[in-house]
């Protein structure tokens, strides 16, 4: 896709909400699910809004 066209992945918007799910160990060594969320650049357009 050309850099002149709006990013189809975000409908022309740049930032997107990311969510990461992992399993980590707590202080007792037990596995606990962890979810982290943040707003950042789209993986397709890297925040420019262009794809």
ZADREN-45262 format. One record per residue: chain; residue in three letters; x, y, z of N, C-alpha, C, O, CB in turn. Coordinates in pm, whole numbers. Last residue first. Glycine has a CB too. Layout:
! residues N
+---+-----+--------+--------+--------+--------+---------+--------+--------+--------+--------+--------+--------+--------+--------+---------+--------+
| c |   r |  neast | nnorth |    nup | caeast | canorth |   caup |  ceast | cnorth |    cup |  oeast | onorth |    oup | cbeast | cbnorth |   cbup |
+---+-----+--------+--------+--------+--------+---------+--------+--------+--------+--------+--------+--------+--------+--------+---------+--------+
| A | ALA |      X |      Y |      Z |      X |       Y |      Z |      X |      Y |      Z |      X |      Y |      Z |      X |       Y |      Z |
...
+---+-----+--------+--------+--------+--------+---------+--------+--------+--------+--------+--------+--------+--------+--------+---------+--------+
END
This chain:
! residues 51
+---+-----+--------+--------+--------+--------+---------+--------+--------+--------+--------+--------+--------+--------+--------+---------+--------+
| c |   r |  neast | nnorth |    nup | caeast | canorth |   caup |  ceast | cnorth |    cup |  oeast | onorth |    oup | cbeast | cbnorth |   cbup |
+---+-----+--------+--------+--------+--------+---------+--------+--------+--------+--------+--------+--------+--------+--------+---------+--------+
| A | UNK |    -89 |    417 |    543 |    -51 |     277 |    534 |     36 |    240 |    423 |     72 |    123 |    409 |   -166 |     197 |    527 |
| A | UNK |   -103 |    670 |    787 |    -83 |     637 |    646 |    -33 |    493 |    636 |     55 |    453 |    712 |     17 |     736 |    577 |
| A | UNK |    -95 |    719 |   1049 |   -228 |     719 |    988 |   -223 |    688 |    839 |   -326 |    680 |    773 |   -295 |     852 |   1010 |
| A | UNK |    139 |    705 |   1193 |    126 |     814 |   1096 |    -16 |    827 |   1040 |    -54 |    933 |    990 |    223 |     794 |    981 |
| A | UNK |    174 |    487 |   1359 |    122 |     611 |   1415 |    101 |    725 |   1318 |     50 |    830 |   1356 |    212 |     656 |   1520 |
| A | UNK |    257 |    271 |   1203 |    348 |     324 |   1306 |    307 |    462 |   1355 |    392 |    545 |   1388 |    489 |     329 |   1253 |
| A | UNK |     98 |    131 |   1035 |    139 |     265 |    990 |    234 |    333 |   1089 |    285 |    442 |   1061 |     16 |     353 |    970 |
| A | UNK |     93 |   -126 |   1162 |     93 |    -113 |   1017 |    149 |     22 |    974 |    235 |     29 |    887 |    -48 |    -131 |    962 |
| A | UNK |     82 |   -104 |   1435 |    190 |    -184 |   1378 |    199 |   -174 |   1227 |    301 |   -209 |   1168 |    173 |    -325 |   1416 |
| A | UNK |     17 |    219 |   1565 |    -33 |     103 |   1494 |     86 |     28 |   1435 |    182 |     91 |   1389 |   -134 |     145 |   1382 |
| A | UNK |    157 |    345 |   1868 |    147 |     343 |   1724 |     92 |    211 |   1672 |    118 |    105 |   1728 |    282 |     370 |   1663 |
| A | UNK |    -54 |    317 |   2166 |     70 |     343 |   2095 |     49 |    335 |   1945 |    -65 |    321 |   1898 |    177 |     245 |   2137 |
| A | UNK |   -167 |    261 |   2488 |   -198 |     322 |   2359 |    -67 |    356 |   2291 |     22 |    416 |   2352 |   -289 |     449 |   2375 |
| A | UNK |   -185 |    -50 |   2669 |   -130 |      82 |   2644 |   -177 |    132 |   2508 |   -221 |     54 |   2424 |     24 |      80 |   2652 |
| A | UNK |   -203 |   -307 |   2915 |   -265 |    -233 |   2805 |   -200 |    -96 |   2793 |   -165 |    -33 |   2893 |   -418 |    -220 |   2825 |
| A | UNK |   -138 |   -632 |   3031 |    -90 |    -494 |   3021 |   -156 |   -430 |   2900 |   -163 |   -491 |   2794 |     67 |    -488 |   3011 |
| A | UNK |   -214 |   -887 |   3250 |   -258 |    -817 |   3130 |   -206 |   -674 |   3137 |   -227 |   -604 |   3236 |   -413 |    -820 |   3117 |
| A | UNK |   -113 |  -1198 |   3374 |    -90 |   -1053 |   3377 |   -137 |   -995 |   3243 |   -104 |  -1048 |   3137 |     61 |   -1020 |   3403 |
| A | UNK |   -173 |  -1481 |   3581 |   -194 |   -1412 |   3454 |   -176 |  -1261 |   3471 |   -219 |  -1204 |   3571 |   -335 |   -1443 |   3397 |
| A | UNK |     82 |  -1649 |   3762 |    -33 |   -1560 |   3766 |    -48 |  -1493 |   3629 |     51 |  -1453 |   3568 |    -17 |   -1453 |   3879 |
| A | UNK |    232 |  -1927 |   3917 |    202 |   -1858 |   3792 |     76 |  -1774 |   3808 |    -25 |  -1821 |   3861 |    185 |   -1958 |   3677 |
| A | UNK |    432 |  -1896 |   4212 |    310 |   -1941 |   4146 |    287 |  -1861 |   4018 |    319 |  -1742 |   4012 |    188 |   -1929 |   4240 |
| A | UNK |    640 |  -1800 |   4360 |    673 |   -1890 |   4251 |    551 |  -1947 |   4179 |    564 |  -2035 |   4095 |    755 |   -2002 |   4302 |
| A | UNK |    585 |  -1606 |   4539 |    585 |   -1743 |   4591 |    618 |  -1845 |   4483 |    623 |  -1965 |   4511 |    451 |   -1775 |   4652 |
| A | UNK |    575 |  -1374 |   4390 |    685 |   -1388 |   4487 |    695 |  -1528 |   4546 |    800 |  -1566 |   4597 |    667 |   -1289 |   4599 |
| A | UNK |    472 |  -1506 |   4066 |    462 |   -1414 |   4178 |    574 |  -1443 |   4277 |    659 |  -1528 |   4251 |    323 |   -1426 |   4248 |
| A | UNK |    556 |  -1521 |   3723 |    565 |   -1583 |   3855 |    552 |  -1476 |   3963 |    612 |  -1369 |   3953 |    697 |   -1660 |   3871 |
| A | UNK |    323 |  -1473 |   3450 |    445 |   -1444 |   3524 |    442 |  -1516 |   3657 |    338 |  -1566 |   3700 |    463 |   -1292 |   3543 |
| A | UNK |    196 |  -1474 |   3131 |    192 |   -1546 |   3259 |    327 |  -1521 |   3326 |    432 |  -1545 |   3266 |    163 |   -1701 |   3241 |
| A | UNK |     26 |  -1216 |   2941 |    139 |   -1303 |   2974 |    111 |  -1378 |   3103 |     15 |  -1349 |   3174 |    270 |   -1220 |   2986 |
| A | UNK |   -105 |  -1018 |   2692 |   -139 |   -1115 |   2795 |    -18 |  -1206 |   2817 |     34 |  -1266 |   2722 |   -266 |   -1199 |   2756 |
| A | UNK |   -148 |   -687 |   2595 |    -54 |    -799 |   2601 |    -95 |   -889 |   2718 |   -116 |   -841 |   2829 |     93 |    -749 |   2617 |
| A | UNK |   -298 |   -462 |   2376 |   -314 |    -541 |   2497 |   -221 |   -661 |   2488 |   -215 |   -729 |   2385 |   -463 |    -587 |   2515 |
| A | UNK |   -326 |   -131 |   2249 |   -258 |    -260 |   2248 |   -284 |   -331 |   2381 |   -293 |   -266 |   2485 |   -104 |    -243 |   2224 |
| A | UNK |   -503 |     93 |   2054 |   -494 |      34 |   2187 |   -431 |   -105 |   2174 |   -479 |   -187 |   2096 |   -634 |      25 |   2256 |
| A | UNK |   -337 |    331 |   1840 |   -428 |     220 |   1863 |   -406 |    165 |   2003 |   -301 |    187 |   2063 |   -409 |     109 |   1757 |
| A | UNK |   -289 |    626 |   1637 |   -271 |     548 |   1761 |   -375 |    437 |   1775 |   -488 |    449 |   1727 |   -279 |     641 |   1882 |
| A | UNK |   -409 |    701 |   1364 |   -274 |     656 |   1394 |   -264 |    570 |   1518 |   -233 |    452 |   1507 |   -185 |     774 |   1408 |
| A | UNK |   -675 |    642 |   1131 |   -627 |     687 |   1261 |   -489 |    632 |   1289 |   -456 |    523 |   1240 |   -724 |     646 |   1372 |
| A | UNK |   -755 |    522 |    897 |   -693 |     654 |    887 |   -644 |    709 |   1019 |   -577 |    812 |   1021 |   -790 |     749 |    828 |
| A | UNK |   -847 |    275 |    983 |   -941 |     368 |    922 |   -886 |    509 |    913 |   -962 |    606 |    921 |  -1070 |     368 |    998 |
| A | UNK |   -649 |    107 |   1064 |   -707 |     194 |   1166 |   -806 |    293 |   1107 |   -845 |    388 |   1175 |   -598 |     268 |   1240 |
| A | UNK |   -585 |    -37 |    836 |   -591 |    -109 |    964 |   -659 |    -26 |   1072 |   -719 |    -82 |   1163 |   -451 |    -148 |   1009 |
| A | UNK |   -556 |    141 |    629 |   -678 |      62 |    636 |   -695 |    -10 |    769 |   -807 |    -40 |    810 |   -681 |     -38 |    525 |
| A | UNK |   -430 |    458 |    638 |   -406 |     323 |    688 |   -538 |    249 |    703 |   -624 |    291 |    781 |   -331 |     328 |    824 |
| A | UNK |   -471 |    644 |    338 |   -500 |     624 |    480 |   -477 |    478 |    519 |   -504 |    387 |    441 |   -644 |     666 |    513 |
| A | UNK |   -193 |    676 |    111 |   -328 |     631 |    139 |   -348 |    616 |    290 |   -256 |    579 |    362 |   -357 |     498 |     67 |
| A | UNK |     71 |    729 |     68 |    -23 |     840 |     51 |   -166 |    802 |     86 |   -253 |    889 |     91 |    -18 |     888 |    -91 |
| A | UNK |    224 |    504 |     78 |    225 |     588 |    196 |    129 |    705 |    187 |    107 |    774 |    287 |    363 |     639 |    219 |
| A | UNK |     50 |    225 |    -74 |    126 |     349 |    -83 |    118 |    428 |     47 |     18 |    421 |    119 |     74 |     434 |   -200 |
| A | UNK |     84 |   -118 |      0 |      0 |       0 |      0 |     88 |    124 |      0 |    191 |    127 |     68 |    -95 |       0 |    121 |
+---+-----+--------+--------+--------+--------+---------+--------+--------+--------+--------+--------+--------+--------+--------+---------+--------+
END
